[in-house]
């Protein structure tokens, strides 16, 4: 059986949320290198959050 677009979007959403949680957990590490902290705060986490918002809109419209 093929996965439906809704099922795929839901799975992707869960993965994106998990990734965002991982980034947020990494930011709690006081020994995280400053360059990595900056990368997570300015690029990676905002992009992850944008993906989550987009998927939320798609799932809400389904």
CHARMM-style PDB file with segment names, atoms N, HN, CA, C and O in Angstrom:
ATOM      1  N   UNK     1       0.839  -1.181   0.000  1.00  0.00      PROA
ATOM      2  CA  UNK     1       0.000   0.000   0.000  1.00  0.00      PROA
ATOM      3  C   UNK     1       0.886   1.248   0.000  1.00  0.00      PROA
ATOM      4  O   UNK     1       1.859   1.333   0.750  1.00  0.00      PROA
ATOM      5  N   UNK     2       0.542   2.192  -0.835  1.00  0.00      PROA
ATOM      6  HN  UNK     2      -0.248   2.123  -1.444  1.00  0.00      PROA
ATOM      7  CA  UNK     2       1.287   3.441  -0.902  1.00  0.00      PROA
ATOM      8  C   UNK     2       0.828   4.391   0.196  1.00  0.00      PROA
ATOM      9  O   UNK     2      -0.347   4.425   0.562  1.00  0.00      PROA
ATOM     10  N   UNK     3       1.769   5.150   0.705  1.00  0.00      PROA
ATOM     11  HN  UNK     3       2.723   5.122   0.408  1.00  0.00      PROA
ATOM     12  CA  UNK     3       1.435   6.134   1.731  1.00  0.00      PROA
ATOM     13  C   UNK     3       0.685   7.298   1.092  1.00  0.00      PROA
ATOM     14  O   UNK     3       0.976   7.693  -0.036  1.00  0.00      PROA
ATOM     15  N   UNK     4      -0.259   7.826   1.809  1.00  0.00      PROA
ATOM     16  HN  UNK     4      -0.496   7.504   2.726  1.00  0.00      PROA
ATOM     17  CA  UNK     4      -1.011   8.977   1.324  1.00  0.00      PROA
ATOM     18  C   UNK     4      -0.211  10.254   1.567  1.00  0.00      PROA
ATOM     19  O   UNK     4       0.666  10.278   2.431  1.00  0.00      PROA
ATOM     20  N   UNK     5      -0.501  11.306   0.820  1.00  0.00      PROA
ATOM     21  HN  UNK     5      -1.213  11.287   0.118  1.00  0.00      PROA
ATOM     22  CA  UNK     5       0.189  12.582   1.072  1.00  0.00      PROA
ATOM     23  C   UNK     5       0.017  13.062   2.515  1.00  0.00      PROA
ATOM     24  O   UNK     5       0.948  13.619   3.098  1.00  0.00      PROA
ATOM     25  N   UNK     6      -1.159  12.851   3.089  1.00  0.00      PROA
ATOM     26  HN  UNK     6      -1.915  12.399   2.616  1.00  0.00      PROA
ATOM     27  CA  UNK     6      -1.390  13.267   4.471  1.00  0.00      PROA
ATOM     28  C   UNK     6      -0.493  12.486   5.430  1.00  0.00      PROA
ATOM     29  O   UNK     6       0.077  13.055   6.362  1.00  0.00      PROA
ATOM     30  N   UNK     7      -0.376  11.203   5.198  1.00  0.00      PROA
ATOM     31  HN  UNK     7      -0.839  10.741   4.442  1.00  0.00      PROA
ATOM     32  CA  UNK     7       0.486  10.372   6.043  1.00  0.00      PROA
ATOM     33  C   UNK     7       1.942  10.808   5.912  1.00  0.00      PROA
ATOM     34  O   UNK     7       2.665  10.886   6.905  1.00  0.00      PROA
ATOM     35  N   UNK     8       2.361  11.089   4.696  1.00  0.00      PROA
ATOM     36  HN  UNK     8       1.773  11.026   3.889  1.00  0.00      PROA
ATOM     37  CA  UNK     8       3.734  11.541   4.478  1.00  0.00      PROA
ATOM     38  C   UNK     8       3.990  12.893   5.138  1.00  0.00      PROA
ATOM     39  O   UNK     8       5.031  13.095   5.763  1.00  0.00      PROA
ATOM     40  N   UNK     9       3.049  13.809   5.000  1.00  0.00      PROA
ATOM     41  HN  UNK     9       2.203  13.645   4.492  1.00  0.00      PROA
ATOM     42  CA  UNK     9       3.204  15.130   5.615  1.00  0.00      PROA
ATOM     43  C   UNK     9       3.237  15.016   7.138  1.00  0.00      PROA
ATOM     44  O   UNK     9       3.986  15.732   7.801  1.00  0.00      PROA
ATOM     45  N   UNK    10       2.434  14.127   7.682  1.00  0.00      PROA
ATOM     46  HN  UNK    10       1.825  13.545   7.144  1.00  0.00      PROA
ATOM     47  CA  UNK    10       2.416  13.924   9.130  1.00  0.00      PROA
ATOM     48  C   UNK    10       3.751  13.364   9.609  1.00  0.00      PROA
ATOM     49  O   UNK    10       4.287  13.806  10.625  1.00  0.00      PROA
ATOM     50  N   UNK    11       4.278  12.400   8.883  1.00  0.00      PROA
ATOM     51  HN  UNK    11       3.842  12.041   8.057  1.00  0.00      PROA
ATOM     52  CA  UNK    11       5.572  11.825   9.251  1.00  0.00      PROA
ATOM     53  C   UNK    11       6.680  12.872   9.142  1.00  0.00      PROA
ATOM     54  O   UNK    11       7.553  12.949  10.006  1.00  0.00      PROA
ATOM     55  N   UNK    12       6.643  13.664   8.096  1.00  0.00      PROA
ATOM     56  HN  UNK    12       5.933  13.602   7.394  1.00  0.00      PROA
ATOM     57  CA  UNK    12       7.636  14.721   7.927  1.00  0.00      PROA
ATOM     58  C   UNK    12       7.532  15.739   9.059  1.00  0.00      PROA
ATOM     59  O   UNK    12       8.546  16.199   9.583  1.00  0.00      PROA
ATOM     60  N   UNK    13       6.313  16.084   9.428  1.00  0.00      PROA
ATOM     61  HN  UNK    13       5.489  15.710   9.002  1.00  0.00      PROA
ATOM     62  CA  UNK    13       6.081  17.023  10.529  1.00  0.00      PROA
ATOM     63  C   UNK    13       6.694  16.496  11.826  1.00  0.00      PROA
ATOM     64  O   UNK    13       7.351  17.238  12.556  1.00  0.00      PROA
ATOM     65  N   UNK    14       6.478  15.230  12.103  1.00  0.00      PROA
ATOM     66  HN  UNK    14       5.944  14.627  11.510  1.00  0.00      PROA
ATOM     67  CA  UNK    14       7.040  14.636  13.319  1.00  0.00      PROA
ATOM     68  C   UNK    14       8.569  14.679  13.289  1.00  0.00      PROA
ATOM     69  O   UNK    14       9.207  14.959  14.304  1.00  0.00      PROA
ATOM     70  N   UNK    15       9.145  14.403  12.133  1.00  0.00      PROA
ATOM     71  HN  UNK    15       8.626  14.175  11.308  1.00  0.00      PROA
ATOM     72  CA  UNK    15      10.599  14.462  11.998  1.00  0.00      PROA
ATOM     73  C   UNK    15      11.138  15.868  12.193  1.00  0.00      PROA
ATOM     74  O   UNK    15      12.169  16.061  12.837  1.00  0.00      PROA
ATOM     75  N   UNK    16      10.443  16.841  11.641  1.00  0.00      PROA
ATOM     76  HN  UNK    16       9.605  16.684  11.118  1.00  0.00      PROA
ATOM     77  CA  UNK    16      10.864  18.235  11.792  1.00  0.00      PROA
ATOM     78  C   UNK    16      10.775  18.669  13.257  1.00  0.00      PROA
ATOM     79  O   UNK    16      11.663  19.356  13.761  1.00  0.00      PROA
ATOM     80  N   UNK    17       9.699  18.264  13.935  1.00  0.00      PROA
ATOM     81  HN  UNK    17       8.978  17.706  13.526  1.00  0.00      PROA
ATOM     82  CA  UNK    17       9.563  18.599  15.357  1.00  0.00      PROA
ATOM     83  C   UNK    17      10.678  17.952  16.169  1.00  0.00      PROA
ATOM     84  O   UNK    17      11.230  18.570  17.080  1.00  0.00      PROA
ATOM     85  N   UNK    18      11.001  16.728  15.843  1.00  0.00      PROA
ATOM     86  HN  UNK    18      10.552  16.226  15.103  1.00  0.00      PROA
ATOM     87  CA  UNK    18      12.075  16.032  16.544  1.00  0.00      PROA
ATOM     88  C   UNK    18      13.405  16.754  16.334  1.00  0.00      PROA
ATOM     89  O   UNK    18      14.189  16.910  17.270  1.00  0.00      PROA
ATOM     90  N   UNK    19      13.650  17.187  15.117  1.00  0.00      PROA
ATOM     91  HN  UNK    19      13.013  17.061  14.356  1.00  0.00      PROA
ATOM     92  CA  UNK    19      14.876  17.928  14.828  1.00  0.00      PROA
ATOM     93  C   UNK    19      14.940  19.238  15.597  1.00  0.00      PROA
ATOM     94  O   UNK    19      15.990  19.595  16.131  1.00  0.00      PROA
ATOM     95  N   UNK    20      13.830  19.951  15.656  1.00  0.00      PROA
ATOM     96  HN  UNK    20      12.977  19.661  15.222  1.00  0.00      PROA
ATOM     97  CA  UNK    20      13.784  21.210  16.404  1.00  0.00      PROA
ATOM     98  C   UNK    20      14.039  20.950  17.886  1.00  0.00      PROA
ATOM     99  O   UNK    20      14.753  21.708  18.542  1.00  0.00      PROA
ATOM    100  N   UNK    21      13.459  19.890  18.399  1.00  0.00      PROA
ATOM    101  HN  UNK    21      12.879  19.275  17.866  1.00  0.00      PROA
ATOM    102  CA  UNK    21      13.698  19.530  19.803  1.00  0.00      PROA
ATOM    103  C   UNK    21      15.178  19.235  20.044  1.00  0.00      PROA
ATOM    104  O   UNK    21      15.736  19.615  21.073  1.00  0.00      PROA
ATOM    105  N   UNK    22      15.803  18.560  19.093  1.00  0.00      PROA
ATOM    106  HN  UNK    22      15.351  18.252  18.256  1.00  0.00      PROA
ATOM    107  CA  UNK    22      17.235  18.263  19.218  1.00  0.00      PROA
ATOM    108  C   UNK    22      18.060  19.545  19.244  1.00  0.00      PROA
ATOM    109  O   UNK    22      18.982  19.676  20.049  1.00  0.00      PROA
ATOM    110  N   UNK    23      17.732  20.487  18.367  1.00  0.00      PROA
ATOM    111  HN  UNK    23      16.983  20.380  17.713  1.00  0.00      PROA
ATOM    112  CA  UNK    23      18.452  21.763  18.359  1.00  0.00      PROA
ATOM    113  C   UNK    23      18.254  22.507  19.678  1.00  0.00      PROA
ATOM    114  O   UNK    23      19.207  23.043  20.243  1.00  0.00      PROA
ATOM    115  N   UNK    24      17.022  22.537  20.164  1.00  0.00      PROA
ATOM    116  HN  UNK    24      16.247  22.101  19.705  1.00  0.00      PROA
ATOM    117  CA  UNK    24      16.747  23.228  21.421  1.00  0.00      PROA
ATOM    118  C   UNK    24      17.480  22.567  22.583  1.00  0.00      PROA
ATOM    119  O   UNK    24      17.966  23.249  23.485  1.00  0.00      PROA
ATOM    120  N   UNK    25      17.557  21.260  22.560  1.00  0.00      PROA
ATOM    121  HN  UNK    25      17.163  20.705  21.827  1.00  0.00      PROA
ATOM    122  CA  UNK    25      18.293  20.539  23.598  1.00  0.00      PROA
ATOM    123  C   UNK    25      19.785  20.865  23.512  1.00  0.00      PROA
ATOM    124  O   UNK    25      20.439  21.054  24.538  1.00  0.00      PROA
ATOM    125  N   UNK    26      20.316  20.930  22.310  1.00  0.00      PROA
ATOM    126  HN  UNK    26      19.785  20.777  21.477  1.00  0.00      PROA
ATOM    127  CA  UNK    26      21.734  21.259  22.136  1.00  0.00      PROA
ATOM    128  C   UNK    26      22.042  22.651  22.686  1.00  0.00      PROA
ATOM    129  O   UNK    26      23.111  22.877  23.251  1.00  0.00      PROA
ATOM    130  N   UNK    27      21.104  23.579  22.519  1.00  0.00      PROA
ATOM    131  HN  UNK    27      20.235  23.396  22.060  1.00  0.00      PROA
ATOM    132  CA  UNK    27      21.326  24.941  23.004  1.00  0.00      PROA
ATOM    133  C   UNK    27      21.375  25.019  24.524  1.00  0.00      PROA
ATOM    134  O   UNK    27      21.881  25.998  25.073  1.00  0.00      PROA
ATOM    135  N   UNK    28      20.865  24.021  25.202  1.00  0.00      PROA
ATOM    136  HN  UNK    28      20.454  23.226  24.757  1.00  0.00      PROA
ATOM    137  CA  UNK    28      20.924  23.987  26.666  1.00  0.00      PROA
ATOM    138  C   UNK    28      22.312  23.604  27.169  1.00  0.00      PROA
ATOM    139  O   UNK    28      22.636  23.805  28.340  1.00  0.00      PROA
ATOM    140  N   UNK    29      23.125  23.053  26.278  1.00  0.00      PROA
ATOM    141  HN  UNK    29      22.862  22.890  25.327  1.00  0.00      PROA
ATOM    142  CA  UNK    29      24.468  22.615  26.641  1.00  0.00      PROA
ATOM    143  C   UNK    29      25.374  23.835  26.786  1.00  0.00      PROA
ATOM    144  O   UNK    29      25.673  24.515  25.805  1.00  0.00      PROA
ATOM    145  N   UNK    30      25.799  24.099  27.994  1.00  0.00      PROA
ATOM    146  HN  UNK    30      25.556  23.546  28.791  1.00  0.00      PROA
ATOM    147  CA  UNK    30      26.631  25.278  28.250  1.00  0.00      PROA
ATOM    148  C   UNK    30      28.028  25.144  27.651  1.00  0.00      PROA
ATOM    149  O   UNK    30      28.751  26.134  27.541  1.00  0.00      PROA
ATOM    150  N   UNK    31      28.411  23.940  27.267  1.00  0.00      PROA
ATOM    151  HN  UNK    31      27.824  23.136  27.357  1.00  0.00      PROA
ATOM    152  CA  UNK    31      29.736  23.724  26.682  1.00  0.00      PROA
ATOM    153  C   UNK    31      29.708  23.718  25.154  1.00  0.00      PROA
ATOM    154  O   UNK    31      30.725  23.443  24.516  1.00  0.00      PROA
ATOM    155  N   UNK    32      28.559  24.016  24.571  1.00  0.00      PROA
ATOM    156  HN  UNK    32      27.734  24.240  25.090  1.00  0.00      PROA
ATOM    157  CA  UNK    32      28.444  24.053  23.118  1.00  0.00      PROA
ATOM    158  C   UNK    32      29.309  25.185  22.570  1.00  0.00      PROA
ATOM    159  O   UNK    32      29.250  26.314  23.057  1.00  0.00      PROA
ATOM    160  N   UNK    33      30.099  24.877  21.568  1.00  0.00      PROA
ATOM    161  HN  UNK    33      30.146  23.960  21.172  1.00  0.00      PROA
ATOM    162  CA  UNK    33      30.982  25.884  20.970  1.00  0.00      PROA
ATOM    163  C   UNK    33      30.158  27.066  20.453  1.00  0.00      PROA
ATOM    164  O   UNK    33      29.053  26.896  19.937  1.00  0.00      PROA
ATOM    165  N   UNK    34      30.713  28.244  20.602  1.00  0.00      PROA
ATOM    166  HN  UNK    34      31.610  28.382  21.021  1.00  0.00      PROA
ATOM    167  CA  UNK    34      30.003  29.470  20.229  1.00  0.00      PROA
ATOM    168  C   UNK    34      29.594  29.478  18.763  1.00  0.00      PROA
ATOM    169  O   UNK    34      28.504  29.941  18.429  1.00  0.00      PROA
ATOM    170  N   UNK    35      30.454  28.970  17.882  1.00  0.00      PROA
ATOM    171  HN  UNK    35      31.340  28.594  18.153  1.00  0.00      PROA
ATOM    172  CA  UNK    35      30.112  28.970  16.460  1.00  0.00      PROA
ATOM    173  C   UNK    35      28.958  28.015  16.165  1.00  0.00      PROA
ATOM    174  O   UNK    35      28.119  28.299  15.310  1.00  0.00      PROA
ATOM    175  N   UNK    36      28.914  26.892  16.864  1.00  0.00      PROA
ATOM    176  HN  UNK    36      29.595  26.661  17.558  1.00  0.00      PROA
ATOM    177  CA  UNK    36      27.798  25.959  16.684  1.00  0.00      PROA
ATOM    178  C   UNK    36      26.510  26.532  17.255  1.00  0.00      PROA
ATOM    179  O   UNK    36      25.442  26.397  16.658  1.00  0.00      PROA
ATOM    180  N   UNK    37      26.617  27.172  18.413  1.00  0.00      PROA
ATOM    181  HN  UNK    37      27.485  27.282  18.898  1.00  0.00      PROA
ATOM    182  CA  UNK    37      25.444  27.811  19.020  1.00  0.00      PROA
ATOM    183  C   UNK    37      24.871  28.855  18.061  1.00  0.00      PROA
ATOM    184  O   UNK    37      23.661  28.918  17.848  1.00  0.00      PROA
ATOM    185  N   UNK    38      25.743  29.658  17.497  1.00  0.00      PROA
ATOM    186  HN  UNK    38      26.726  29.606  17.670  1.00  0.00      PROA
ATOM    187  CA  UNK    38      25.307  30.696  16.565  1.00  0.00      PROA
ATOM    188  C   UNK    38      24.645  30.085  15.333  1.00  0.00      PROA
ATOM    189  O   UNK    38      23.609  30.573  14.879  1.00  0.00      PROA
ATOM    190  N   UNK    39      25.230  29.032  14.794  1.00  0.00      PROA
ATOM    191  HN  UNK    39      26.071  28.635  15.163  1.00  0.00      PROA
ATOM    192  CA  UNK    39      24.661  28.363  13.627  1.00  0.00      PROA
ATOM    193  C   UNK    39      23.262  27.834  13.926  1.00  0.00      PROA
ATOM    194  O   UNK    39      22.341  28.006  13.126  1.00  0.00      PROA
ATOM    195  N   UNK    40      23.111  27.200  15.068  1.00  0.00      PROA
ATOM    196  HN  UNK    40      23.859  27.061  15.717  1.00  0.00      PROA
ATOM    197  CA  UNK    40      21.800  26.658  15.446  1.00  0.00      PROA
ATOM    198  C   UNK    40      20.793  27.788  15.635  1.00  0.00      PROA
ATOM    199  O   UNK    40      19.668  27.716  15.140  1.00  0.00      PROA
ATOM    200  N   UNK    41      21.203  28.828  16.353  1.00  0.00      PROA
ATOM    201  HN  UNK    41      22.117  28.886  16.755  1.00  0.00      PROA
ATOM    202  CA  UNK    41      20.278  29.919  16.673  1.00  0.00      PROA
ATOM    203  C   UNK    41      19.887  30.754  15.457  1.00  0.00      PROA
ATOM    204  O   UNK    41      18.749  31.214  15.361  1.00  0.00      PROA
ATOM    205  N   UNK    42      20.814  30.951  14.537  1.00  0.00      PROA
ATOM    206  HN  UNK    42      21.739  30.577  14.615  1.00  0.00      PROA
ATOM    207  CA  UNK    42      20.547  31.883  13.440  1.00  0.00      PROA
ATOM    208  C   UNK    42      20.125  31.217  12.138  1.00  0.00      PROA
ATOM    209  O   UNK    42      19.484  31.854  11.302  1.00  0.00      PROA
ATOM    210  N   UNK    43      20.470  29.957  11.955  1.00  0.00      PROA
ATOM    211  HN  UNK    43      20.990  29.440  12.634  1.00  0.00      PROA
ATOM    212  CA  UNK    43      20.169  29.293  10.676  1.00  0.00      PROA
ATOM    213  C   UNK    43      19.320  28.032  10.846  1.00  0.00      PROA
ATOM    214  O   UNK    43      18.217  27.933  10.308  1.00  0.00      PROA
ATOM    215  N   UNK    44      19.848  27.087  11.593  1.00  0.00      PROA
ATOM    216  HN  UNK    44      20.743  27.168  12.030  1.00  0.00      PROA
ATOM    217  CA  UNK    44      19.238  25.760  11.620  1.00  0.00      PROA
ATOM    218  C   UNK    44      17.878  25.734  12.305  1.00  0.00      PROA
ATOM    219  O   UNK    44      16.905  25.241  11.733  1.00  0.00      PROA
ATOM    220  N   UNK    45      17.801  26.258  13.520  1.00  0.00      PROA
ATOM    221  HN  UNK    45      18.591  26.658  13.984  1.00  0.00      PROA
ATOM    222  CA  UNK    45      16.532  26.224  14.247  1.00  0.00      PROA
ATOM    223  C   UNK    45      15.462  27.086  13.572  1.00  0.00      PROA
ATOM    224  O   UNK    45      14.321  26.640  13.452  1.00  0.00      PROA
ATOM    225  N   UNK    46      15.790  28.304  13.129  1.00  0.00      PROA
ATOM    226  HN  UNK    46      16.717  28.665  13.227  1.00  0.00      PROA
ATOM    227  CA  UNK    46      14.757  29.077  12.426  1.00  0.00      PROA
ATOM    228  C   UNK    46      14.240  28.377  11.162  1.00  0.00      PROA
ATOM    229  O   UNK    46      13.045  28.430  10.871  1.00  0.00      PROA
ATOM    230  N   UNK    47      15.122  27.731  10.424  1.00  0.00      PROA
ATOM    231  HN  UNK    47      16.093  27.688  10.660  1.00  0.00      PROA
ATOM    232  CA  UNK    47      14.685  27.003   9.227  1.00  0.00      PROA
ATOM    233  C   UNK    47      13.781  25.840   9.615  1.00  0.00      PROA
ATOM    234  O   UNK    47      12.762  25.594   8.971  1.00  0.00      PROA
ATOM    235  N   UNK    48      14.156  25.136  10.658  1.00  0.00      PROA
ATOM    236  HN  UNK    48      14.985  25.336  11.181  1.00  0.00      PROA
ATOM    237  CA  UNK    48      13.351  24.011  11.135  1.00  0.00      PROA
ATOM    238  C   UNK    48      11.965  24.500  11.559  1.00  0.00      PROA
ATOM    239  O   UNK    48      10.952  23.880  11.233  1.00  0.00      PROA
ATOM    240  N   UNK    49      11.931  25.605  12.279  1.00  0.00      PROA
ATOM    241  HN  UNK    49      12.753  26.109  12.544  1.00  0.00      PROA
ATOM    242  CA  UNK    49      10.660  26.161  12.735  1.00  0.00      PROA
ATOM    243  C   UNK    49       9.803  26.623  11.554  1.00  0.00      PROA
ATOM    244  O   UNK    49       8.580  26.485  11.585  1.00  0.00      PROA
ATOM    245  N   UNK    50      10.429  27.163  10.528  1.00  0.00      PROA
ATOM    246  HN  UNK    50      11.423  27.275  10.503  1.00  0.00      PROA
ATOM    247  CA  UNK    50       9.685  27.569   9.331  1.00  0.00      PROA
ATOM    248  C   UNK    50       9.087  26.350   8.640  1.00  0.00      PROA
ATOM    249  O   UNK    50       7.947  26.396   8.177  1.00  0.00      PROA
ATOM    250  N   UNK    51       9.841  25.272   8.567  1.00  0.00      PROA
ATOM    251  HN  UNK    51      10.767  25.235   8.943  1.00  0.00      PROA
ATOM    252  CA  UNK    51       9.320  24.038   7.971  1.00  0.00      PROA
ATOM    253  C   UNK    51       8.116  23.535   8.762  1.00  0.00      PROA
ATOM    254  O   UNK    51       7.122  23.099   8.183  1.00  0.00      PROA
ATOM    255  N   UNK    52       8.211  23.598  10.077  1.00  0.00      PROA
ATOM    256  HN  UNK    52       9.019  23.953  10.548  1.00  0.00      PROA
ATOM    257  CA  UNK    52       7.110  23.140  10.931  1.00  0.00      PROA
ATOM    258  C   UNK    52       5.868  23.992  10.699  1.00  0.00      PROA
ATOM    259  O   UNK    52       4.762  23.462  10.597  1.00  0.00      PROA
ATOM    260  N   UNK    53       6.042  25.302  10.614  1.00  0.00      PROA
ATOM    261  HN  UNK    53       6.941  25.733  10.697  1.00  0.00      PROA
ATOM    262  CA  UNK    53       4.889  26.182  10.358  1.00  0.00      PROA
ATOM    263  C   UNK    53       4.246  25.862   9.010  1.00  0.00      PROA
ATOM    264  O   UNK    53       3.021  25.828   8.894  1.00  0.00      PROA
ATOM    265  N   UNK    54       5.066  25.631   8.003  1.00  0.00      PROA
ATOM    266  HN  UNK    54       6.061  25.659   8.097  1.00  0.00      PROA
ATOM    267  CA  UNK    54       4.540  25.289   6.679  1.00  0.00      PROA
ATOM    268  C   UNK    54       3.771  23.977   6.731  1.00  0.00      PROA
ATOM    269  O   UNK    54       2.671  23.871   6.186  1.00  0.00      PROA
ATOM    270  N   UNK    55       4.345  22.991   7.379  1.00  0.00      PROA
ATOM    271  HN  UNK    55       5.238  23.077   7.821  1.00  0.00      PROA
ATOM    272  CA  UNK    55       3.660  21.701   7.489  1.00  0.00      PROA
ATOM    273  C   UNK    55       2.382  21.826   8.311  1.00  0.00      PROA
ATOM    274  O   UNK    55       1.386  21.169   8.006  1.00  0.00      PROA
ATOM    275  N   UNK    56       2.397  22.657   9.344  1.00  0.00      PROA
ATOM    276  HN  UNK    56       3.206  23.190   9.592  1.00  0.00      PROA
ATOM    277  CA  UNK    56       1.173  22.887  10.122  1.00  0.00      PROA
ATOM    278  C   UNK    56       0.072  23.438   9.227  1.00  0.00      PROA
ATOM    279  O   UNK    56      -1.076  23.000   9.307  1.00  0.00      PROA
ATOM    280  N   UNK    57       0.421  24.400   8.374  1.00  0.00      PROA
ATOM    281  HN  UNK    57       1.353  24.756   8.309  1.00  0.00      PROA
ATOM    282  CA  UNK    57      -0.583  24.975   7.462  1.00  0.00      PROA
ATOM    283  C   UNK    57      -1.113  23.919   6.500  1.00  0.00      PROA
ATOM    284  O   UNK    57      -2.316  23.851   6.248  1.00  0.00      PROA
ATOM    285  N   UNK    58      -0.221  23.101   5.966  1.00  0.00      PROA
ATOM    286  HN  UNK    58       0.756  23.156   6.171  1.00  0.00      PROA
ATOM    287  CA  UNK    58      -0.648  22.047   5.041  1.00  0.00      PROA
ATOM    288  C   UNK    58      -1.551  21.033   5.734  1.00  0.00      PROA
ATOM    289  O   UNK    58      -2.568  20.612   5.183  1.00  0.00      PROA
ATOM    290  N   UNK    59      -1.170  20.651   6.934  1.00  0.00      PROA
ATOM    291  HN  UNK    59      -0.343  20.993   7.382  1.00  0.00      PROA
ATOM    292  CA  UNK    59      -1.967  19.668   7.665  1.00  0.00      PROA
ATOM    293  C   UNK    59      -3.305  20.251   8.106  1.00  0.00      PROA
ATOM    294  O   UNK    59      -4.316  19.548   8.121  1.00  0.00      PROA
ATOM    295  N   UNK    60      -3.315  21.529   8.463  1.00  0.00      PROA
ATOM    296  HN  UNK    60      -2.494  22.100   8.451  1.00  0.00      PROA
ATOM    297  CA  UNK    60      -4.574  22.172   8.852  1.00  0.00      PROA
ATOM    298  C   UNK    60      -5.538  22.262   7.679  1.00  0.00      PROA
ATOM    299  O   UNK    60      -6.755  22.206   7.856  1.00  0.00      PROA
ATOM    300  N   UNK    61      -4.986  22.402   6.486  1.00  0.00      PROA
ATOM    301  HN  UNK    61      -3.998  22.447   6.342  1.00  0.00      PROA
ATOM    302  CA  UNK    61      -5.820  22.529   5.288  1.00  0.00      PROA
ATOM    303  C   UNK    61      -6.330  21.173   4.792  1.00  0.00      PROA
ATOM    304  O   UNK    61      -7.254  21.109   3.980  1.00  0.00      PROA
ATOM    305  N   UNK    62      -5.733  20.112   5.278  1.00  0.00      PROA
ATOM    306  HN  UNK    62      -4.983  20.164   5.938  1.00  0.00      PROA
ATOM    307  CA  UNK    62      -6.104  18.763   4.800  1.00  0.00      PROA
ATOM    308  C   UNK    62      -7.422  18.304   5.385  1.00  0.00      PROA
ATOM    309  OT1 UNK    62      -7.877  17.199   5.089  1.00  0.00      PROA
TER     310      UNK     62
END
